[in-house]
Amino acid sequence: MKIAILLPENAGTGWRWRAQKLAAALLQEKCPTGRPIEVAIGLPRTDEITWRRQEAELLEGAPGAVVRHLGWERAPMDMAQRMFPDCRFELEMVPDCALPRDWGWNFVDCDAWIVFAASGQGAVFHIKPTAYYVQDLAERYVPQAFAPDVHSIYWIRQAHAFRSMRQARAVFVSDASTADDVSGYAGVRRSRILQTPQLLPPFTQKRRAQNSERQTLLWLVEPNAQHDLANALEGLRIYQAEGGAFDVIVAGEGAYAFDPIEGQLALADVPTRSRRPTTTMQFETISGEADLQRVIARSDFIWSSALAQAENDGLLRAAVAELPFIGLRYPQNEHLADNLGVPSVLYDRSEATLIADALAMAEKEGAPARPRRSASTKDASDGWRPLIESLWGGGIA
């Protein structure tokens, strides 16, 4: 049985390590007949040097997989149905769909597809038995981070994506709250939603000895509304004005947008007063897993200002690096911190004064041994077998 893992068009570092970890997990399994599973990862096109680096990054953690070039190309729905007349796929009133190309077999040599769900990509035409992996549906909670207004093409594409998800063999998630969103917001039947094990990022770097008595705070952030930049920066300004002494590193794929030297592209809507902390920060623009691991290795705390991120990358990074975490209190963050045993300081609302207090508490007292509130979400799944059996369905040659 060969399974394709198809990454979305904008496959950042977080998507890539998840593909690597999922591929490694599937390669350890067998299909229902007892035969081994093969994995082909579809990695979106970019310049050749970057693509080869990302390919090596993926294969380092999943050496038995194959990585192929991937281009998502849009096709009119009637054309896709003429090309693949045997596909039973009901998408009336959906004008076009996304098809994966690899300039070879176009993944039709695979027995099943796992699509990493990206709502803005629209409907994916299911040529093969298909499952979707959903990290979260953060657009439900922070819509302004995904589209400027209700008339954006994003929301039309999201509706199309949800229609194709509802016809998949399965949609799998790592968190019960995300399962609720997939059911209640995306409209997928509960019988098709699977809760699978939590994927964790790699961490191979050794913690480096600090040259200073000051502790280092790593702020994992991207320049969009999902990270509430105005309140986060104002909270950091208040913390520093009240004597806070963390050395702050800003890291992310878009970290250059915060750098005063490179124009503070992300801060046009942030009050000038709140931008003051940027003059003392270090900025690390991340292009791959190795970059991020080197930054984590010289950090003492990890902070994520994300407003809605069920599989919070900052919290997952803190778990594998054995570092305390600071972030917003919401159910998925609490459940994940409790499940992984990550010492955490969680603030109740994304307000500047509460953020300042949380940063001060972390610096002065360290993070508590457990999250302040505890809700057990221990994984009760049967590993990856239900997913494999869903893709197998009535049998695959």
Buried (B, 14 or more C-beta within 10 A) or exposed (E): BBBBBBBBEEBBBBBBBBBBBBBBBBBEBEBEEEEEBBBBBBBBBEEEEEBEBBBEBBBEBBEBBBBBBBBBEEBEBEEBBEEBEEEEBEBEEBEBBBBBBBEEEBBBEBBBBBBBBBBBBBBBBBBBBBBBBBBBBBBBBBBEBBBEEEEBEBBBBBBBBBBBBBBBBBBBBBBBBBBBBBBEBBEBEEEBBBBBBBBBBBBEBEBEEEEEEEBBBBBBBBBBBBBBBBBBBBBBBBBBEEEBEBBBBBBBBBBBBBBEEEEBEBBEEBEEEBBBBBEEBBBBBBEBBBBBBBBBBBBBBBBBBBBBBBBBBBBBBBBBBEBBBBBBBBBBBBBBBBBBEBBBBBBEEBBBBBBBBBBBBBBEEBBBEEBEEEEEBEEEBEEBBBBBBBBBEEEBE
